[in-house]
């Protein structure tokens, strides 16, 4: 009995300690799960009031907790919240990437409800990106899951997403039929933010719907906007307060109150720009946090490796001690020495393997960071083009309406800023494509002298504005036509000559094109651009061709610019197998030169190409000319129509490709301006259909996307010319002038 009592006294404390440890661990797990949920809830509330920095912070903290092995099953939920954050920041590519992670993890952990939510969010993001067919597939999967779960509340989210999809397709009646029951369900569930979002989308659809298919849509839209405004102001829903001004402008356009619509648009774009800045800061914060999380993963992995090594080291230390005692009794000191050498060799090999693994992970992280940067720059620069079209278009219209002298000064400043910003956007896109290896060199016959003549004509006004004399020396022994990429040599020369004009005033600029070497089939052309401008110091000559590099801080303040032009020139020439050289003295000017090897075109012809005809701007050619504007954006319709009507042109406006084909069959137009992305069929498909019955009418692609990469495909589709938005008014009318004269030339 005495021994039994002694046993209880020994083991009972051990059992109690074990139970306390288990309970403590269980409580800790529950506290961590509650923390993850609370951080997600705080992030969602921050998103509703546009407090993006707070949302990023909360979700980063939640993501760190969900990365721990015990809480991996909560990873899909957190990834879904991160995807919603990026969707609200309009960073759709990143949002889709995070949503796909949530889908994969949802499948892994068999979380059907979260899987349905992820499919639904993926559908909404794909609608925003214009990928309609794929969006429909994801929404169908979400609908099937919630139907199987008999979750009617969650099906409201699917109805809302389908409403957005139908709006994207231009079927506003069907969109309203989906959005109204979604709004009612949100009202029943007391989901105020989602309810306001549905009301805003319904009002948007009502402002665009045809009054013949829906009774009193504008009155109902105004009532909904009033409701949205009241709730948003009371709850701090900034997003819907700003969107109200855009929808009001659409209602005013429908009521033909254009001046009031313009005021609403100005206010909307001003507020939207502020929100976009907040978006960019939050995206930058999010990208930095991702990098920090990656570093944290590496630290955790390193610490785990260190712990494992320490455990192994302790084990091997004990083993060595035991073996040493045994070996002292049995074997000689030589055997012990051999054992230690083998042990050290094994540890060295293990350490080498660990280092190789770390290097591989570092390489993969660097590649992911580079890809994220390229996607981010491409998304942001392309998204900026659409609002830039409104800014430059409205500025041009206001300058044409005889403003007061003090107003003209402000408008000219706005015009300069818009053109500068557009130049920056284009340079960033070019550099991004070069760094991502997405630029290909074409090889087609072209007239070298005409191409250089065109560059000098385009820059003539800029040189005259700085009172510079441009001297052009062209070697007559060069062949008329060579095989190469005419667009790339134009881009190189425009950058170099523009730089010379920019940094030279009341001076001289020489452009020399010489025959460096010639055989029966090849020619090496030597290009030089020399000026008497400010010059470049010896120190700066070593870095002047790097991205964002300029001669000095004083030059940046005096002339502006980003320092991307010479970097683009260097990259393009390297792509063409050449190299740029520089000779300069500070205060005495600069000289840039390079050589390019071309194949000589087998047959040189002197046939007049209408695309290369010299354009003489004559306003009389525009008068009474009929033009069809194919554009689905109401604001862009209004701006483009006003610009053309200033030249006394007769405008017909349609908002989709099918109507464009119909009008082209019923009426003869002198020129057609065709947008590319529209509801229903695209501008490319519409152009192909028109070319089936009308081969002569000039069709110009007027679009915010960049199409230089597949320019030949656009010409094959039937386009005569393309004008990227936003456009310079002079270039806009020059290209319209060219196609009108080309058409007259071909008819004659």
PyMOL commands that set and color helices and strands:
alter all, ss='L'
color gray80, all
select helices_A, chain A and resi 2-48+52-66+69-88+92-108+112-129+132-149+152-169+172-188+192-208+217-235+238-254+258-330+333-400+405-435+448-458+460-465+486-502+538-541+553-559+565-575+610-612+619-621+634-645+657-666+683-693+708-717+729-747
alter helices_A, ss='H'
color red, helices_A
select strands_A, chain A and resi 444-447+469-474+481-484+508-518+522-531+581-585+589-600+626-630+650-654+671-674+698-703+721-724
alter strands_A, ss='S'
color yellow, strands_A
deselect
rebuild
show_as cartoon
